[in-house]
């Protein structure tokens, strides 16, 4: 009977540990999802900045070529 109680206690402890692990993983997953969302937003902004810089540089090159041809 004592072995059965010990086995049940061990099983309860394992189940409790698994539930705690599930809670930690759920929290960690939420944090990671938030981080990913933030990084996606940041990436989008950086792409927009890059495109704006590219357009500006292309415009400057065009103006320089135009000035070069006029001289």
C-alpha positions in Angstrom: 0.0 0.0 0.0 2.9 2.3 0.8 4.4 1.7 -2.7 1.0 2.7 -4.3 0.9 5.9 -2.3 4.5 6.7 -3.3 3.7 6.0 -6.9 0.7 8.3 -6.7 2.7 11.0 -5.0 5.4 10.7 -7.7 2.7 10.8 -10.5 1.1 13.9 -8.9 4.5 15.6 -8.7 5.2 14.8 -12.3 1.8 16.1 -13.4 2.3 19.3 -11.4 5.8 19.7 -12.9 4.3 19.3 -16.4 1.6 21.8 -15.7 4.2 24.3 -14.4 6.3 23.7 -17.5 3.2 24.2 -19.8 2.5 27.6 -18.0 6.2 28.7 -18.5 6.1 27.6 -22.1 2.9 29.5 -22.7 4.3 32.6 -21.2 7.5 32.2 -23.2 5.6 31.6 -26.4 3.6 34.8 -25.8 6.8 36.8 -25.2 8.4 35.4 -28.4 5.3 36.2 -30.4 5.3 39.8 -29.2 9.0 40.0 -30.0 8.4 38.6 -33.5 5.6 41.1 -34.1 7.8 44.0 -33.0 10.6 42.8 -35.2 8.3 42.5 -38.2 7.1 46.1 -37.6 10.7 47.3 -37.3 11.6 45.4 -40.5 8.8 47.0 -42.4 9.9 50.5 -41.2 13.5 49.7 -42.2 12.4 48.6 -45.7 10.4 51.8 -46.1 13.5 53.8 -45.1 15.7 51.9 -47.5 13.3 52.4 -50.3 13.1 56.1 -49.6 16.9 56.4 -49.5 17.2 54.5 -52.7 14.7 56.8 -54.4 16.5 59.9 -53.1 19.9 58.6 -54.2 18.6 57.6 -57.7 17.2 61.2 -58.0 20.5 62.7 -57.0 22.3 60.5 -59.5 19.9 61.6 -62.2 20.4 65.3 -61.4 24.2 64.8 -61.4 24.1 63.2 -64.8 21.9 65.9 -66.0 24.3 68.6 -64.7 27.2 66.7 -66.3 25.5 66.7 -69.7 24.7 70.4 -69.6 28.3 71.4 -69.1 
